């Protein structure tokens, strides 16, 4: 699919209504994960930001809503989603330069640019490791076609010296992520995201620095929901998580 019709789309509120995104009614729809990714980035006004696999722009535009005056760029392999990301940026008053293409074969302007921060929310599942979605957009978003190692290689090449990569992924892929940083990125930090007290983390956010030499840091898990694993009636988010999701606040790395 090269474009969505108006009938294909809904316009959904993020960050308590500070951001409104057009998304397909059927197919891949952004949830809270890209918002958590954006909240993990300590960007400063004036910096250059690149998102690999930006989809409809949920992560990079959530970051823009928190930090003003960023230079925003994205790469998205699916032209229809790349067009949505451009539309969503304009709809919310931002400028986002989105290239529709493969991250392994970037356009010359991107290859000639270095970035302070690179964001990535790659497909969570290895190719063939899960039942594929019927919708092609959702299938590409969830099922890996480009090896995870290539995401790290592209990110490392596009980062300026001392720049940071931020990636959210399923916890079982953490060994691959750490291995992919070897000889590319250092100063690794991992923030696990756990549903509630007493539950194992499902997701991790990895932060790595180009040229970084600091020791590896495994942070205490960030607990998302109130209550314990036995209190299933408690689905409310903890106050600090509500601040991220409703107000666009930053995640605290303890």
NORKAVEN-V607160 format. One record per residue. N is the residue number from 1. SS is DSSP state (hx for helix, st for strand, lp for the rest). OMEGA is omega in whole degrees, 0 to 359 (* if undefined). D_FIRST is the distance of its C-alpha to the first C-alpha in Angstrom with 2 decimals. Layout:
# NORKAVEN-V607160
N_SS_OMEGA_D_FIRST ; N_SS_OMEGA_D_FIRST
This chain:
# NORKAVEN-V607160
1_lp_181_0.00 ; 2_lp_177_3.81 ; 3_lp_176_5.73 ; 4_lp_171_7.53 ; 5_lp_179_10.49 ; 6_hx_180_13.91 ; 7_hx_179_14.42 ; 8_hx_196_11.70 ; 9_st_165_13.68 ; 10_st_176_17.13 ; 11_st_190_19.35 ; 12_st_181_21.30 ; 13_st_173_24.55 ; 14_st_176_25.29 ; 15_hx_178_28.69 ; 16_hx_179_30.62 ; 17_hx_177_28.79 ; 18_lp_182_29.15 ; 19_st_176_25.39 ; 20_st_186_22.75 ; 21_st_169_19.07 ; 22_st_180_16.10 ; 23_st_176_14.06 ; 24_st_177_11.75 ; 25_lp_177_14.32 ; 26_lp_183_12.77 ; 27_lp_182_11.46 ; 28_lp_178_13.03 ; 29_lp_182_15.66 ; 30_lp_174_18.27 ; 31_lp_183_21.82 ; 32_lp_186_25.09 ; 33_hx_178_24.50 ; 34_hx_176_22.95 ; 35_hx_176_25.76 ; 36_hx_179_28.32 ; 37_hx_180_26.95 ; 38_hx_182_27.33 ; 39_hx_182_30.75 ; 40_lp_188_31.94 ; 41_lp_180_31.68 ; 42_lp_182_35.01 ; 43_lp_177_33.64 ; 44_lp_179_35.98 ; 45_lp_179_35.53 ; 46_lp_182_34.86 ; 47_lp_177_33.14 ; 48_st_184_29.94 ; 49_st_175_27.15 ; 50_st_171_24.13 ; 51_st_176_21.54 ; 52_st_183_19.79 ; 53_lp_191_16.42 ; 54_lp_181_16.68 ; 55_lp_180_13.65 ; 56_lp_173_14.14 ; 57_lp_186_17.65 ; 58_hx_184_19.87 ; 59_hx_186_22.26 ; 60_hx_178_22.89 ; 61_hx_172_23.21 ; 62_hx_176_25.55 ; 63_hx_180_27.61 ; 64_hx_179_27.70 ; 65_hx_180_28.99 ; 66_hx_185_31.88 ; 67_lp_183_32.76 ; 68_lp_169_33.03 ; 69_lp_174_32.65 ; 70_lp_172_30.27 ; 71_st_192_28.38 ; 72_st_176_24.80 ; 73_st_178_22.23 ; 74_st_174_19.07 ; 75_st_180_16.86 ; 76_st_186_13.34 ; 77_lp_182_11.44 ; 78_lp_184_7.91 ; 79_hx_181_7.54 ; 80_hx_179_6.27 ; 81_hx_176_9.27 ; 82_hx_178_11.37 ; 83_hx_177_11.25 ; 84_hx_180_12.29 ; 85_hx_178_15.00 ; 86_hx_180_16.36 ; 87_hx_181_16.49 ; 88_hx_177_18.17 ; 89_hx_181_20.63 ; 90_hx_181_21.66 ; 91_hx_182_21.95 ; 92_lp_175_24.37 ; 93_lp_179_26.26 ; 94_lp_174_25.18 ; 95_lp_181_24.08 ; 96_st_178_21.41 ; 97_st_183_20.55 ; 98_st_175_17.11 ; 99_st_176_16.22 ; 100_st_182_12.71 ; 101_lp_182_13.94 ; 102_lp_180_15.78 ; 103_lp_178_18.85 ; 104_lp_181_20.90 ; 105_lp_186_20.48 ; 106_lp_177_20.84 ; 107_lp_183_21.40 ; 108_hx_179_25.08 ; 109_hx_178_25.50 ; 110_hx_179_24.44 ; 111_hx_181_26.63 ; 112_lp_183_29.47 ; 113_lp_174_29.27 ; 114_lp_187_30.90 ; 115_st_177_30.09 ; 116_st_180_32.41 ; 117_st_171_29.97 ; 118_st_177_26.81 ; 119_st_177_24.88 ; 120_st_174_22.71 ; 121_lp_186_21.35 ; 122_lp_173_20.14 ; 123_lp_186_18.82 ; 124_lp_189_21.94 ; 125_st_175_22.11 ; 126_lp_178_22.85 ; 127_lp_180_20.80 ; 128_lp_184_22.25 ; 129_lp_179_24.30 ; 130_lp_177_22.67 ; 131_lp_184_21.06 ; 132_lp_177_17.28 ; 133_lp_179_15.21 ; 134_lp_180_13.53 ; 135_lp_185_10.37 ; 136_hx_179_8.29 ; 137_hx_178_8.25 ; 138_hx_179_11.90 ; 139_hx_179_12.67 ; 140_hx_183_11.98 ; 141_hx_185_13.82 ; 142_hx_184_16.74 ; 143_st_187_17.20 ; 144_lp_170_18.49 ; 145_lp_175_17.19 ; 146_lp_182_19.08 ; 147_lp_182_22.75 ; 148_hx_180_24.23 ; 149_hx_181_26.91 ; 150_hx_177_24.54 ; 151_hx_180_23.61 ; 152_hx_179_27.35 ; 153_hx_179_27.99 ; 154_hx_179_25.50 ; 155_hx_181_26.85 ; 156_hx_180_30.42 ; 157_hx_185_29.93 ; 158_hx_179_28.47 ; 159_st_170_31.12 ; 160_st_174_34.31 ; 161_st_182_37.56 ; 162_st_176_38.20 ; 163_st_188_34.63 ; 164_st_166_32.96 ; 165_st_175_29.97 ; 166_st_184_29.00 ; 167_st_173_26.87 ; 168_st_183_26.40 ; 169_st_174_26.16 ; 170_st_188_27.61 ; 171_hx_182_31.35 ; 172_hx_179_31.49 ; 173_hx_180_29.62 ; 174_hx_178_32.23 ; 175_hx_177_34.24 ; 176_hx_182_31.30 ; 177_hx_180_30.76 ; 178_hx_179_34.45 ; 179_hx_182_34.65 ; 180_hx_178_31.77 ; 181_hx_185_33.78 ; 182_lp_181_36.74 ; 183_lp_178_37.80 ; 184_lp_187_34.92 ; 185_lp_180_35.50 ; 186_st_181_38.49 ; 187_st_185_39.95 ; 188_st_172_37.65 ; 189_st_181_37.57 ; 190_st_176_35.98 ; 191_st_177_35.64 ; 192_st_176_35.08 ; 193_st_182_33.59 ; 194_st_182_35.43 ; 195_lp_180_34.80 ; 196_lp_180_38.53 ; 197_st_179_42.00 ; 198_lp_177_42.74 ; 199_lp_178_39.14 ; 200_lp_178_37.75 ; 201_st_174_34.95 ; 202_st_186_31.38 ; 203_st_172_29.87 ; 204_st_168_31.28 ; 205_st_179_30.73 ; 206_st_172_31.87 ; 207_st_181_33.30 ; 208_st_187_34.41 ; 209_st_177_36.05 ; 210_lp_183_36.07 ; 211_lp_181_39.72 ; 212_lp_182_40.65 ; 213_lp_184_43.84 ; 214_lp_179_44.37 ; 215_lp_175_44.85 ; 216_lp_178_42.11 ; 217_st_173_41.94 ; 218_st_183_40.81 ; 219_lp_173_40.84 ; 220_lp_181_41.84 ; 221_lp_172_38.96 ; 222_st_182_37.51 ; 223_st_187_38.03 ; 224_lp_187_35.37 ; 225_st_174_36.97 ; 226_lp_178_40.55 ; 227_lp_181_42.79 ; 228_st_182_43.22 ; 229_lp_181_41.60 ; 230_lp_182_44.08 ; 231_lp_188_43.32 ; 232_lp_180_40.16 ; 233_lp_182_40.63 ; 234_lp_180_40.02 ; 235_lp_183_36.34 ; 236_lp_177_37.02 ; 237_st_175_36.04 ; 238_lp_185_38.93 ; 239_hx_181_39.94 ; 240_hx_177_38.71 ; 241_hx_175_35.26 ; 242_hx_178_35.22 ; 243_hx_177_36.01 ; 244_hx_188_32.91 ; 245_hx_185_30.54 ; 246_hx_185_32.23 ; 247_hx_181_33.75 ; 248_lp_180_31.64 ; 249_lp_180_34.63 ; 250_lp_174_34.85 ; 251_lp_177_35.34 ; 252_lp_174_38.86 ; 253_lp_186_39.26 ; 254_lp_*_42.78
